[in-house]
Amino acid sequence: MKRFILFALAIINSSMLVHAQTNQIPLIFDTDIGNDCDDVLAMGVIHSLQSRGHCRLIAVTITKDHEQCAAFTDAVNTFYGRGDIPIGVCHSGVTPQQSRFTVLAAATDNGMDRYPHDLRSGKDAPDAVTVLRKALAAEADGSVIIAQVGFSTNLANLLKSPADEISPMNGRELATKKVKLLSVMAGAFTPINGKEHLEYNVTEDIASAKILAAEWPTPIVYSGFEIGLAIPYPAVSIEQDYNYVPHHPLKESYVLYEPPPHNRPTWDLTSVLYAVFPDRGYFGLSAAGTVTVDDRGATTYAASDNGLHRYLTLTPEQQIRATEALVQLSSEPRHDSQP
């Protein structure tokens, strides 16, 4: 009888695990990683949420055009035990400068990689559009969430892509059929210190940002510059919460980008948090409408009952809740770590 009970429990546990895995949101992370350390902290949030069973990172595509960014991304994924996640790169010439912290991909200790990884250079990585098309084609209709926290280069190029051996659908058709939501860190929807703000992720590739706003076929939720600015990541967390291992890529990236103490805004983290937890009340939402991008890179929102666009809002109470959630998720120890 005892053997039967244990066998039955094993079947139930296995069934529950399969069910949990199938309920994970397939997530694509499109990032300009290397330009700011918030992209790296956002990756920590994603890996924590995946370890908790809430999402499944199916691809990372990069919009900073420097070969070391892909190697660094692979190092971070490998650190969290997920070194097989596909990584795609662009060849746009946008922000090709050396990053302050992706040099960690080349860091060694006693002749060994500090952060092991197989992908040694973006020169060895596939094109981002190819990775996007493969990732989308493999998932169920209407299931994929994309968090775009860099430039719109890759997604604009996806929309232009023709049918191929990956899928008989062109890029727009693939996005329409497969994507449930696009969560974008871009733009600014309230004045900053009383002045219009032209946001970096838009101004670095205005043409692509205009295409995304005008042509992307599924709902988009924008996290404007003002949201991440209002939720600074506390330096005390960087100083104290990542010390469960001798070297942590999130902490070391933060320090190399700008030595603490400083409270860095959580721009990219907010788009990830909303993408996976849109119904947890961490943020409010504007009414439905349409966002347009002008030739200067300014983002303008106009309410419209049939509009596909919204932007995040934030109350003081939500600011407290979102800050704590992002700190706990970013710094959560990877699943194989011991206290």
PyMOL commands that set and color helices and strands:
alter all, ss='L'
color gray80, all
select helices_A, chain A and resi 2-22+38-51+68-79+102-106+122-124+128-137+153-160+171-178+200-203+206-215+225-229+235-240+249-257+267-276+316-331
alter helices_A, ss='H'
color red, helices_A
select strands_A, chain A and resi 25-31+55-62+87-89+108-109+112-113+144-148+179-185+220-223+232-233+264-265+284-285+289-293+299-303+309-313
alter strands_A, ss='S'
color yellow, strands_A
deselect
rebuild
show_as cartoon
